[in-house]
């Protein structure tokens, strides 16, 4: 869905939709690659993704844009 490098810290962030062959709801996968080879991976259901996204969006709107 998206892939980018964070300007502060240089982490590579990737957002993917995960569809399992066995079925079930699709999940949103957030994969963060630290400098080097360390990965942090979160899989979100739609409700959790919506909540996290809303909080991040609301916070960003309160910050001064650079």
GUNUZA-644253 format. One record per atom (N, C-alpha, C): x, y, z; residue number from 0; atom name; chain. Coordinates in nm, 4 decimals. Example, Ala and Ser with C-alpha at 12.3 -4.5 7.8 and 13.67 -1.06 7.14 Angstrom:
2
[[1.3190,-0.5690,0.7800],0,"N","A"]
[[1.2300,-0.4500,0.7800],0,"CA","A"]
[[1.3200,-0.3300,0.7800],0,"C","A"]
[[1.2850,-0.2250,0.7080],1,"N","A"]
[[1.3670,-0.1060,0.7140],1,"CA","A"]
[[1.2900,0.0030,0.7870],1,"C","A"]
END
This chain:
66
[[0.0817,-0.1192,0.0000],0,"N","A"]
[[0.0000,0.0000,0.0000],0,"CA","A"]
[[0.0862,0.1257,0.0000],0,"C","A"]
[[0.1959,0.1196,0.0802],1,"N","A"]
[[0.2877,0.2333,0.0848],1,"CA","A"]
[[0.4196,0.1875,0.1440],1,"C","A"]
[[0.5249,0.2577,0.1069],2,"N","A"]
[[0.6589,0.2297,0.1595],2,"CA","A"]
[[0.7358,0.3603,0.1580],2,"C","A"]
[[0.7999,0.3925,0.2710],3,"N","A"]
[[0.8733,0.5185,0.2788],3,"CA","A"]
[[0.9806,0.5093,0.3863],3,"C","A"]
[[1.0706,0.6069,0.3846],4,"N","A"]
[[1.1780,0.6187,0.4834],4,"CA","A"]
[[1.1437,0.7347,0.5751],4,"C","A"]
[[1.1494,0.7123,0.7052],5,"N","A"]
[[1.1260,0.8202,0.8020],5,"CA","A"]
[[1.2454,0.9150,0.8001],5,"C","A"]
[[1.2201,1.0450,0.7882],6,"N","A"]
[[1.3315,1.1394,0.7796],6,"CA","A"]
[[1.4144,1.1479,0.9079],6,"C","A"]
[[1.3529,1.1281,1.0225],7,"N","A"]
[[1.4265,1.1304,1.1488],7,"CA","A"]
[[1.4436,0.9873,1.1962],7,"C","A"]
[[1.5617,0.9319,1.1810],8,"N","A"]
[[1.5868,0.7954,1.2237],8,"CA","A"]
[[1.6138,0.6998,1.1100],8,"C","A"]
[[1.5638,0.7302,0.9918],9,"N","A"]
[[1.5936,0.6492,0.8745],9,"CA","A"]
[[1.5253,0.5131,0.8688],9,"C","A"]
[[1.4219,0.4898,0.9509],10,"N","A"]
[[1.3531,0.3615,0.9455],10,"CA","A"]
[[1.2749,0.3489,0.8149],10,"C","A"]
[[1.2736,0.2277,0.7618],11,"N","A"]
[[1.1939,0.1990,0.6433],11,"CA","A"]
[[1.0585,0.1462,0.6909],11,"C","A"]
[[0.9508,0.2116,0.6509],12,"N","A"]
[[0.8158,0.1743,0.6920],12,"CA","A"]
[[0.7415,0.1224,0.5698],12,"C","A"]
[[0.6771,0.0075,0.5867],13,"N","A"]
[[0.6009,-0.0514,0.4779],13,"CA","A"]
[[0.4631,-0.0921,0.5305],13,"C","A"]
[[0.3601,-0.0587,0.4542],14,"N","A"]
[[0.2222,-0.0953,0.4877],14,"CA","A"]
[[0.1698,-0.1875,0.3774],14,"C","A"]
[[0.1203,-0.3046,0.4172],15,"N","A"]
[[0.0744,-0.4051,0.3223],15,"CA","A"]
[[-0.0598,-0.4614,0.3662],15,"C","A"]
[[-0.1414,-0.5033,0.2728],16,"N","A"]
[[-0.2603,-0.5801,0.3074],16,"CA","A"]
[[-0.2223,-0.7268,0.3042],16,"C","A"]
[[-0.2622,-0.8007,0.4080],17,"N","A"]
[[-0.2318,-0.9429,0.4174],17,"CA","A"]
[[-0.3625,-1.0198,0.4023],17,"C","A"]
[[-0.3670,-1.1070,0.3011],18,"N","A"]
[[-0.4821,-1.1939,0.2774],18,"CA","A"]
[[-0.4343,-1.3381,0.2945],18,"C","A"]
[[-0.4943,-1.4092,0.3877],19,"N","A"]
[[-0.4555,-1.5474,0.4130],19,"CA","A"]
[[-0.5326,-1.6423,0.3222],19,"C","A"]
[[-0.4638,-1.7446,0.2709],20,"N","A"]
[[-0.5264,-1.8409,0.1814],20,"CA","A"]
[[-0.6435,-1.9119,0.2481],20,"C","A"]
[[-0.6356,-1.9351,0.3782],21,"N","A"]
[[-0.7409,-2.0067,0.4510],21,"CA","A"]
[[-0.8650,-1.9200,0.4718],21,"C","A"]
[[-0.8572,-1.7930,0.4369],22,"N","A"]
[[-0.9713,-1.7030,0.4522],22,"CA","A"]
[[-0.9585,-1.6164,0.5754],22,"C","A"]
[[-1.0706,-1.5594,0.6154],23,"N","A"]
[[-1.0692,-1.4671,0.7278],23,"CA","A"]
[[-1.0572,-1.3247,0.6785],23,"C","A"]
[[-1.0603,-1.2324,0.7738],24,"N","A"]
[[-1.0548,-1.0919,0.7357],24,"CA","A"]
[[-0.9142,-1.0532,0.6915],24,"C","A"]
[[-0.9045,-0.9638,0.5927],25,"N","A"]
[[-0.7731,-0.9123,0.5571],25,"CA","A"]
[[-0.7191,-0.8272,0.6711],25,"C","A"]
[[-0.5891,-0.8264,0.6858],26,"N","A"]
[[-0.5224,-0.7486,0.7900],26,"CA","A"]
[[-0.4299,-0.6464,0.7265],26,"C","A"]
[[-0.4037,-0.5407,0.8006],27,"N","A"]
[[-0.3060,-0.4398,0.7594],27,"CA","A"]
[[-0.1765,-0.4715,0.8323],27,"C","A"]
[[-0.0706,-0.4942,0.7572],28,"N","A"]
[[0.0603,-0.5228,0.8164],28,"CA","A"]
[[0.1468,-0.3977,0.8106],28,"C","A"]
[[0.1977,-0.3602,0.9257],29,"N","A"]
[[0.2936,-0.2510,0.9383],29,"CA","A"]
[[0.4284,-0.3147,0.9670],29,"C","A"]
[[0.5231,-0.2938,0.8773],30,"N","A"]
[[0.6574,-0.3497,0.8946],30,"CA","A"]
[[0.7558,-0.2335,0.9017],30,"C","A"]
[[0.8309,-0.2297,1.0094],31,"N","A"]
[[0.9308,-0.1247,1.0296],31,"CA","A"]
[[1.0677,-0.1911,1.0308],31,"C","A"]
[[1.1527,-0.1472,0.9415],32,"N","A"]
[[1.2893,-0.1995,0.9358],32,"CA","A"]
[[1.3822,-0.0943,0.9938],32,"C","A"]
[[1.4472,-0.1308,1.1015],33,"N","A"]
[[1.5454,-0.0426,1.1629],33,"CA","A"]
[[1.6716,-0.0439,1.0772],33,"C","A"]
[[1.7603,0.0467,1.1050],34,"N","A"]
[[1.8899,0.0425,1.0365],34,"CA","A"]
[[1.9515,-0.0939,1.0642],34,"C","A"]
[[1.9966,-0.1581,0.9586],35,"N","A"]
[[2.0467,-0.2935,0.9745],35,"CA","A"]
[[1.9386,-0.3914,0.9334],35,"C","A"]
[[1.9213,-0.4978,1.0104],36,"N","A"]
[[1.8295,-0.6031,0.9683],36,"CA","A"]
[[1.7139,-0.6261,1.0645],36,"C","A"]
[[1.7000,-0.5476,1.1693],37,"N","A"]
[[1.5941,-0.5697,1.2669],37,"CA","A"]
[[1.4594,-0.5226,1.2134],37,"C","A"]
[[1.3576,-0.6086,1.2275],38,"N","A"]
[[1.2220,-0.5769,1.1840],38,"CA","A"]
[[1.1271,-0.5762,1.3027],38,"C","A"]
[[1.0301,-0.4865,1.2994],39,"N","A"]
[[0.9162,-0.4896,1.3900],39,"CA","A"]
[[0.7930,-0.5007,1.3014],39,"C","A"]
[[0.7069,-0.5973,1.3308],40,"N","A"]
[[0.5901,-0.6224,1.2473],40,"CA","A"]
[[0.4656,-0.6253,1.3345],40,"C","A"]
[[0.3632,-0.5505,1.2921],41,"N","A"]
[[0.2322,-0.5503,1.3563],41,"CA","A"]
[[0.1283,-0.5854,1.2504],41,"C","A"]
[[0.0324,-0.6694,1.2860],42,"N","A"]
[[-0.0826,-0.6965,1.2008],42,"CA","A"]
[[-0.2057,-0.6388,1.2692],42,"C","A"]
[[-0.2813,-0.5554,1.1964],43,"N","A"]
[[-0.3958,-0.4850,1.2516],43,"CA","A"]
[[-0.5254,-0.5318,1.1859],43,"C","A"]
[[-0.6282,-0.5498,1.2684],44,"N","A"]
[[-0.7627,-0.5691,1.2154],44,"CA","A"]
[[-0.8138,-0.4303,1.1748],44,"C","A"]
[[-0.9211,-0.4240,1.0956],45,"N","A"]
[[-0.9697,-0.2938,1.0490],45,"CA","A"]
[[-1.0029,-0.1950,1.1614],45,"C","A"]
[[-1.0645,-0.2401,1.2692],46,"N","A"]
[[-1.1004,-0.1493,1.3781],46,"CA","A"]
[[-0.9795,-0.0893,1.4471],46,"C","A"]
[[-0.8791,-0.1708,1.4707],47,"N","A"]
[[-0.7573,-0.1218,1.5355],47,"CA","A"]
[[-0.6831,-0.0256,1.4431],47,"C","A"]
[[-0.6774,-0.0585,1.3139],48,"N","A"]
[[-0.6118,0.0306,1.2173],48,"CA","A"]
[[-0.6816,0.1658,1.2124],48,"C","A"]
[[-0.8149,0.1633,1.2157],49,"N","A"]
[[-0.8910,0.2890,1.2128],49,"CA","A"]
[[-0.8612,0.3730,1.3362],49,"C","A"]
[[-0.8606,0.3107,1.4516],50,"N","A"]
[[-0.8358,0.3855,1.5760],50,"CA","A"]
[[-0.6954,0.4453,1.5772],50,"C","A"]
[[-0.5953,0.3636,1.5450],51,"N","A"]
[[-0.4571,0.4104,1.5450],51,"CA","A"]
[[-0.4414,0.5228,1.4419],51,"C","A"]
[[-0.4968,0.5023,1.3236],52,"N","A"]
[[-0.4867,0.6034,1.2193],52,"CA","A"]
[[-0.5521,0.7343,1.2591],52,"C","A"]
[[-0.6676,0.7264,1.3237],53,"N","A"]
[[-0.7376,0.8473,1.3658],53,"CA","A"]
[[-0.6558,0.9240,1.4690],53,"C","A"]
[[-0.6004,0.8532,1.5662],54,"N","A"]
[[-0.5192,0.9193,1.6688],54,"CA","A"]
[[-0.3972,0.9862,1.6059],54,"C","A"]
[[-0.3298,0.9163,1.5146],55,"N","A"]
[[-0.2123,0.9744,1.4497],55,"CA","A"]
[[-0.2502,1.0967,1.3673],55,"C","A"]
[[-0.3608,1.0882,1.2942],56,"N","A"]
[[-0.4070,1.2001,1.2130],56,"CA","A"]
[[-0.4432,1.3197,1.3001],56,"C","A"]
[[-0.5200,1.2943,1.4054],57,"N","A"]
[[-0.5592,1.4034,1.4955],57,"CA","A"]
[[-0.4368,1.4702,1.5583],57,"C","A"]
[[-0.3407,1.3911,1.6010],58,"N","A"]
[[-0.2184,1.4468,1.6602],58,"CA","A"]
[[-0.1442,1.5322,1.5567],58,"C","A"]
[[-0.1317,1.4808,1.4339],59,"N","A"]
[[-0.0553,1.5537,1.3312],59,"CA","A"]
[[-0.1175,1.6909,1.3021],59,"C","A"]
[[-0.2484,1.7004,1.3130],60,"N","A"]
[[-0.3160,1.8272,1.2855],60,"CA","A"]
[[-0.2911,1.9306,1.3947],60,"C","A"]
[[-0.2460,1.8885,1.5125],61,"N","A"]
[[-0.2164,1.9828,1.6207],61,"CA","A"]
[[-0.0720,2.0313,1.6189],61,"C","A"]
[[0.0077,1.9776,1.5294],62,"N","A"]
[[0.1501,2.0101,1.5263],62,"CA","A"]
[[0.1775,2.1156,1.4189],62,"C","A"]
[[0.2791,2.1945,1.4441],63,"N","A"]
[[0.3217,2.2945,1.3469],63,"CA","A"]
[[0.3876,2.2230,1.2287],63,"C","A"]
[[0.3460,2.2560,1.1098],64,"N","A"]
[[0.4036,2.1946,0.9889],64,"CA","A"]
[[0.5374,2.2594,0.9580],64,"C","A"]
[[0.6319,2.1764,0.9163],65,"N","A"]
[[0.7641,2.2314,0.8813],65,"CA","A"]
[[0.7840,2.2350,0.7325],65,"C","A"]
END
